[in-house]
Amino acid sequence: MNDTTTTLDVHQCTQCGKTLFPARYFCPACGGANWRRYVAQTGTVMETTIVRHRAGAPGAAPLYLATVHTDAGPAVIACSATPLADKTRVSLMVDAAHRIVASALDTPEPSGDRYADQ
């Protein structure tokens, strides 16, 4: 990680353990209102798409998007520098523009997630 990226934090209910992204005021599973930050470091690509034409950005390079099921539980939409195949293992970061960025991992084994406050 460098000065322009940060971890992707998801939120886990301290009452029932349900993990969500984005943050919510109340847990939809149990109604709890206390959350623990959890770092989602890795995930698996579920679906992908390429945005070739963007309003207000004629001639812009294609935008590669992926729905990623994080190892922490929630699914997120992430961009990537290159197209990713379904079932690709990826690392997840948040860039300086606050975009979730997925990068393919060299190894298929999950590196796991960890609590942010440990």
N, C-alpha and C positions, 0 to 999 in steps of 0.2 A: 504494500500500500504506500502511496506517496501523498504529497500535499494536496493533490487534486481529487483524490478518491477517499471514500469512507466506507464503513461497513453498512450492510443492509440490516436494519433492525426491524424485527417483527415483534408482536406483543402476545404474551402468554398470560391468560387469566390465572391469578394466584389461587382462586377458589376451585376451579374444575380442571385447569390445565389446557383448555382450548387455546390454540395459537392462531392469531389472525393478522392480516395485513390488508388495508391500513388499520391504524389504531381506531378503536371505538370507545365510546363513553361507557357502555355497558356490554357485558358478554351476552351474545345471543343464546348461548347454551344454558347459562345458569343465572344470569342477571347480575353477576359480580361486577364490581367497579374498580378493582385493584389489578394492576398489570405489572408484569415483569418484562423488561426488555430482553430480547433473545436475538443473538446474531445469526442470521441465515447466510452461511458462507457458500453453500453448494446446493445444487439441485439437478433435475433432469428435464430436458426439453420435451414438452408434450406436443406442441404444435408450433409452426412457423409461418411467417408471411413476409413478403417483400413489398414495400411501398415504393412504387416507381415514379408516381406523379403526386406532388404535394401542392396544395393550394398556396399561392404566394411564394413559391420557391421553384420557378421554372428552371429546368436544367440541373436541378439538384441531384446529387448521387443517390442511388437507391438506399432505402432505410430498411435494415434487417431487424425484424421483430420476432420474439419467441415467447410463448407462454411456458413458464418454467415452474414445475412443481418443486418447491424448496424442500430440503430434507427436514426443515422445521415444521412443515405442514402446509402453509398457505401457497397458493399459486400467485405468481407475479408476472407482469409483462415486462420484458427486458429487451433492450436493443443490443446489437452486437456489431463488430466491425466486419464480420464475414457471415455468410449464410451458415446456419447450424442445422444439422439433421435431427429428426425426431430421435429421442432416447439418448442424445448426447449428454454426457455429464459436464456440468459447467460450474465455474466459480461465479459468485455474484458480488458486485460492488456498486456503490453509488458515486457517480462522477460529480465534478464541480458544477455542472448544470442541473444537478439533482435527478439525473436519469439513472435507472437501474441498468447496469451493464453486465451482460453475460459473456464469459470467455471460456472456450472449450478447455477441459482438463486433459492432460496427457494420459492419466490413469483412469480406468473405469470405476475404481473403488471410491466410495464417498469419503471425504475427509472429515465429515461430521460438522455439527454445529455446536455452538457453545453459548452459555449465558453471557450477556454483555456486562453484567455487574460482578463477575468473578475475577 
